[in-house]
């Protein structure tokens, strides 16, 4: 079995160390068979199990069913997605701009990401004292710091000022009811963790799916690019973002796939274009977003749940340039498919569904998906570089053109050329919207640009005041630049202050 399947087996079940709590001392004699966080961490295998547990909170984010799925929150917030799933209240709270702190998707992001942070904190605390190979130890610590940075990066962009917790917490901890830190302080911690993670011997690529140096540097480029935009507007970070993305490009470890079919082929996981992914394996821990991307009960799939949870609006699917291969049938989207009862027959789906996430074998045969979920791929890095370099150099350079045009050449579009800085900026941003659609990237871009994409005009508009094509009488306001802190967190921690407008 491939190496990533073995890795999946280690994270499919939450490791015991991830949920260790201090034991009561109700017995006078200590039971040496009971592990505590003080007694467990004694050898290299314990360091590995602790770090493996930090991967697990990525998995529930993509879990999808008749209640929708957590990952849908970031897509419906763009105004470019539609749904046929009537009972998924959380979708409509975001989609119709009536979101509130009871939204279960926001609660899941908060809980899963802080769970990951908690596990990372425990690993960072305990691994240094284990007697083991020093290089191996530093690499495990680098993985833990990468994840702490990744989870905080997601939280600070979604929720703004959030608590910083950097040590393990129990009922006696001073951090049991933490106050919110400033956005700047959260980013300081993120940068510290990632720069320390760079100083390891992690490989540039790891085809088992573990954190690699390529993943660390890609995340760092993304962080710098975000800091250069809103809300921090630290524009000097553009040059740092460009330099870090260029390191990934110059490594020669990553390249675009030749075809879009390879983006949803299980055989390509952790290779080629893919830099870092949430790991799945059929019949062990199957990829679990297929029900959300299937049209509601049209009988095209072996899955019993076909929910119609998410598909592109017609306006967005039609907004790609004429001749753009990504817009062709069964490239990024599909509007018809064969029937499970008779694969020689097909049906019109009634909307552009998401083929870029579609596992053909699972839907036609097994109902067990072997696809991974992409967190970072090389196309993202190329577009980060083009955007950041244009800002750092006060206009597009030959290298910036080369980066964005690699994306366009695969789409069979003409190269960009002869643009001034403002026009190049707009073109690259729209390229990001089209290339990275429905990968949980676009809303983050909208927030840092303070711009939203209008698919009817193919232009970016000011975020505040932008209207969705399906909701023309209600405009985005500043409140939609953040999501509300979950109700349960507000009730449990009296030191939290809710985001404005919620």
Secondary structure, 3 states (H helix, E strand, C coil): CCHHHHHHHHHHCCCHHHHCCCCCCCCCCCCCCCCCCCCCCCCHHHHHHHHHHHHHHHHHHHCEECCEECCHHHHHCCCCEECCCCCCHHHHHHHCCCCCCCCHHHHHHHHHHHHHHHHHHHHHHHHHHCCCCHHHHHHHHHHHHHHHHHHHHHHHHHHCCCECCCCCCCCCCCCCCCCECCHHHHHHHHHHHHHHHHCCCCCCCCCCCCCCHHHHHHHHHHHHHHHHCCCCCCCCHHHHHHHHHHHHHHCCCCCCCCCHHHHHCHHHCCCCCEEEEECCECCCECECCHHHHCCCCCCCCCCCCCCCCCEECHHHHCCCCCCCHHHCECCCEEEEEEECCEEEEEEEEEEEEEHHHCCHHHHHHHCCECCCEEEEEHHHHHHHHHHHHHHHCCCCCHHHHHHHHHHHHHCCCCCCCCCCHHHHHHHHHHHHHHHCCCCCCHHHHHHHHCEEEECCCCEEEECCCCEECCEEEEECCHHHHCCCCCHHHHHHCCCCCCCCCC
